[in-house]
Amino acid sequence: YKHTLIGTISAGSMHLYPVKLDYKTLMFISGMGLDFHWLDVEVDDDDEDEDDDDVAEAKKRETTRESVVDEHLKLFLGDSRMDSTLAQISKYSHYQFERHTIAEVVNDTQNGVQRLMQLEQRVVQNLDQQVCSITNDERGHLALIVGYMQKPVTTATSPTMYFFRLKKFASTVAAQETEQEVAVDLYRQSLVITMQPPPKQRQYSIQHTFDPSMFLRIVSDLIVRYETQLNMQHDIDLFGRNALLQMRNMMEQTRNKETVSNKLGKLTIFALIRLFDARKATSEFIKYVHAKIQNAFHSQTGSEIEWKFERQCDISVELKHIQASLKNEIEAIRRQENLFQAYIAEYNGKALGTVRWQNYDRIGLKVALDEILKEEDQIFENLKKIQTKLELNQAAIQKN
């Protein structure tokens, strides 16, 4: 998870300037924990109509740094939703984020160099104030900018003035010493995300301010997002239930095909990694909320009294139902034994090569997605019940 947008923000919030944002909370408040996205791809084999020279050239293109970065930004990080995700995190965390696409900056023929220099200075100023920024590594995952040094005078291959120290996440524990820290030039990067944390005060810490009222606002946002996505029509990007349904339909469409495109294979693997990770983190957050209610009920000191609900407003049952649905989704993915063991459990952040799977894997995955779709409906039905109960609780508090 450290390779993801949520994971990097969580790590960045604890690395230099500690206004802590933990992973499970970020996953839930951002909406990513109960979301999903899917891209339309061709199901037929990529290379079936190409001659040998074309195949070799296509494979060479696939392994270039630019193609790997682009692929991971698109399939692993879901960069088409990045801006809305950052905005949703800002809403509850008091952190401010700004995303900068370097290609768009440098291709500005009038102001490109000036904008790049301004961005560079902003990253430097943040570091001087003990605030990280985020950028991509050579694999298209995200990593933290944690230091800088001025370029030697003889270095003139780009208009920038600094090299930045990048703290990325090693593929294995053994590789931490050799892989973790590298120097990067912003001119060579794909994107930069600058962060502005809130003041180090209790009132800006989500751990201290999270209460039923905030939970109600977050749940209401999730319901609006879910219902909006049901009515969205996109040819390329699909989100939420529609995305899960399209993935399920693709598995149904290819169940009798011996060979499918490797693009479909990669999209499927990254989709399963994202889905598995998101539901696990959401499960942990729901446990966290349920524990608050239990602590309030059993407390002799009045600890977390705001979570002690009257019977008609108690959301414990709904939380347990959501927890059960999330567990079923996680187990449905785990049951895809070939794909899970070969790609999901063992994923180390490196570029995927050729995905080795069979039509029976797609048949099994289609069945699993049918189950996941049913659980998704149950989750959002229970979220609506939670919304109703929390509104009753809020009205009762206001009345008293």
N, C-alpha and C positions, 0 to 999 in steps of 0.2 A: 504493500500500500504506500510505502514511502516514495515510490516513483510517481504517484498521482498528484493532481492539483491539491486535493484535500490533505494528503499526507505531507506535502511540502509546506503548505501553509501552517499545518500543525507543528511541524518541526521548526519552521521559521519563528513561530510565536514563542518558542522556548529556547532558541539558540543564543541570540544576543540580547534581545529586549523582551524579557519574559512577562508578557500578558497572555497567559496560557490559553490556548484553544485546543482542546483535546479532539482526537480523531473522530470518535463516535458522535460527539456533539456537532462537530462541523458537518459530518455526513448527513445528520438529520436536519439541521437548520438550513442547509443549502438546498435541500430537496433531492440531492443525489442518492440518498440512502434508499428511497422508494421510487427512483426513476430508472429509466433505461432508454438507450437510443440505438438505432439501427440504420445502416446505409443500404441503399439498393445497389446490388452488384449482379453481374452476369453469373449464371450457374454453370455454363459450359466451361470446359477446360481452357485455360488461358492460351495455351500454346498449340492447340490441335491443328490450327490452320497455318502455322508458321513453319518456314523451312529451318534447317539446323542453324544457319548463320543468324537468323532472326531470333531463334530461341536463345542462343548464346549471348546475343546482344541484350535481349530482354532480361536475362538473369544478371548480366553485368550491371544493368541499370538498377535492378532491384537492390543491389548491395552497396550502392553509393551512399555516402553519408547523408546527402540531401533527401534521397528517397526514403531511407530508414527514419530520419527525423520526421518527414512529412507523414509517413505511414503511422508512426506512433502518436503523433499529435492528433491525427484524425481518428484512428481506431482505438487507441488505448486511453487517450485523454478526453476525447470527444470535444475538440476545441470549438466546434460550432456553438456549444452551449456555455463556453467559458465565461463570457461577459455576464450573462444572466446569473450564473452560479456565483460569481464574485459579488454581484450586487445583492444577492440574497444573503450571503455571509455577512456583508457589511451591515445589513439591516438589523442584525441581532448582536453582532460582535463588537461594533463600534470601530472596527478596523476599516480603513479605506484602501481600495486597490485601484490601480490603473494599468491596463494592459497595453503594451506597445508592440506592434508588429514591425519588425526591423525592415523587412522588404518594403513595406509601405512608406516608412520613414525615409530610407535612402533613395527610393525612387521618386521622391518629391524633388523635381529638378530645380526648383527655386529655393526651397528652404531645407532640403534634406540634410545637408551637413550641419547646419545650425541646430536642427531638431535633434540630431544624433548626439551632438556635443552637449546640448542641454540635458538630454536623458542621461548621458554619462555623468554629468555633474550632479544630477539628482541622486543617482545611485551612490556616488562618492559621499555626498552630504548625508545620506541615510546611514551609510556605514560609519561615518564620523559620530553619528548619534546612536550607534549600536542597533541599527535597524537593517535587517537583511532585505535583499530583493531576490526575485526568482527568475531563472532563465532555463533554457533547455540544455541538456548535455548532448553528446555526440550520437546518442541513440534516440533522441526525441522525447526522453523522459524529462522531468523537471528536477531542478537542484537549486541550492541556495548560493547566492553571492555573499561571501562572508569577509572579503578583504580585497585590497587593491594595491597596486604599485604603479608608479609612473613609468611609461615606456622609455627605453633608452633613446637618445637623440637620433641614433642611426636607424631606428625602426620607422619606416615611412610607407608601409604597405597599405595603410588605411588612415582615414582622417582622425581617428580617435587618439586619446592621450594616455589611456591606462590599460593595463592588463588587470583582470579581476580574478580573484581566487574563488574557485567554484567548489563547494562541498557537495558532492553528489553521493548517491547511495550505491555502495559496492554490490556486485552481483552475488558475491559469496562472502562469508566471514573471513575466509583466508585471503581474499583479494582486497580487503579494506585498506591496507597500507599503500598498495600500488594504484588503486582505482579512485580513492575517495576525493582527492584534491587535485585540481588541474587549473591552469591559467587560461582565461578566455578573453577574446576581444569582442566587444558588443557588436562591432561591424560584421562579424562572422556568425552571429546568433540569429535564431528565427524569431524569438519573442523575448520580451522582458516584462515582468510584472513587478511594479513597485508597490510597497506596502507602507501604510502610515498607521501605526498602532495608536490606541487611545492613551490618555494619561494613566499612570500606574495608580489607579484609585479603585477601591472596592466597587463603586457604582458602575464601573465600566467592565467589570469582570463577569462574564456570563456564568461562571461557576457560582458566584455569590448572588446574582440577580435572577437566576432561573427560578420561576415560580409558576403556579397554575395559570396565571394570566398570560405569561409569555408562552407557555405550552399551548394555550388556546390559540394565540395568534399564529404560532408555527403550524399547528394542525390545520387551521383555517386556510393558510397559504397552500399547504399540501393538497387540500381538497380542491381548491380553485385551480391549482396547477394540473391536477389529475383530470378534472372535468374539461378544462380548456384543451388539453392534449387530445381528448377523445374526439373533439370537433376539428382538430387541425388536419389539413390536407397538404402533404409535402411529397414531392416526387423523389427527393434525394434523402433527406433526413426525416426519420420518424421517431417519435418519443412516446414514453409511457406504455400504456396498454397496446396502442396501435403498433408500436415497435416490436413488442413481444409477439403480437399476433402475426406480424409480417415475418419474423424469424421462424415462427412455428410453421407458417405456410411454405417458407423456403425449404425447410426440412421435409415437409410433405411432398413438395415438388421434386425433390432430388432423392427420394427414398429408394427409387429403382435405378438410379444412375450409378454406374461403377466409377465414373470419373467426373469430378466437378472442378471448377476453377479454384486455384489456390487462393485467390482473393476472397472467395466465399469461406474457405477454410480459415484464413487469418481473421476475417471479420467475426466468424463464429467463436474462435478461441478467445479473442480479446473481449467479445461480448460476454462470454461465460466468466472470464476473470473479473470483469467489472461487476457483473450481476452477483457473483458469489461474494466478493469483497463488500459490496454495498449492503447486501442483506445481512451479512455477519455483523457489520458495524451497527446497523439499525437494530438488530436483535440485542446487542449490548446496550444501546441507548434505552430501549424499552425496558430492559431489566433495571437500568439505573433509575428510571422514573418510578417503576413499580416499587423499588426498594425505598424510595423517598416516602411513598404512601405507607408502607409497612412500618418504617421507622417512626413516622408521625403517629400512627395508631398505637404503637407500643411504648412510645416515649413517656417517661415519668417527669421529664423536665420541660416539656413544651417545645422540644426540638422539632424544627420543620413543621410547626403547627399549621402553616398555610396549606399543607398537603393532607390535613385530616378532614376528610369530606363527610358530609351527612350521607346517609344511606342512599338517597335518591340521586346524589351527585357523585357517588363513588365510581371511579373508572377502572377499578382493579380487574373486573371480569373482562372488559374489552381489551385491556392491556395483555391479559393472559391469552386471549383469542388471537391477537396480533402476533404475540410471541410464538404461538403454536403454528400459525401460518408461515411465519418467517423460517421456523425450524423445518417445516415441510419443503419450502422452496430450496433451502440449503441442502437438504438431503436429496432432493430431486436432482440437483447438479452433481452431488457426490456419486450418485448411482451411475453416472456416465463414466464408468470405470476407465475405459481406454483413454478418453479425452482428459479426464480429471487427473489421472496419474501421470500421463505423458506431458501435459501442457499446463494445467492449472496449478496443481500442487507443487510442481517443479519449476514454475516460471521464475527466471532469474533476471529479467529486465532486458535480455539480449533480443536481437531481431529474430523473429520466427523464420525458419526456412520453409521447406515444403511440409505442409500439414498432412500427416499420415492418418487418414480415417477412411472408414468403409461405409457402405450404404446402411448397414445395420446400426452404425453409430448414429446416423441421421434419423433412423426410425426410432431409436431409443430416446433421442433428444426431442423429437416431436412429441412423444408421449409425456416426457418430463415438462415440456413447455405447456401442454394442455393442463397439467396439474398446477403449474405455476400461475397460469392465467386465472384459474379458479381461486387460488389463494390470494392473488392480487385483488380480486373483487371482494373477498372476505375482509381483507385488510382495510380497504377504503370504506366498506360498510361500517366496520368497527370504529374507524376514525370519525365518521359522521356521528356515531353515537357518543363518542368522547366529546366531540364538539358541542353537541346538545347539552350534555351533562355539565361541561365546564361553563357554558353560558348560563345555565341555571345557578351554578355555584357563584358565578360572578355577580349575577343579579341579586342573589340572596345577600352577598357581602355588601353590595351597594345600598340595599334596602336597610340593612342593619346599621 
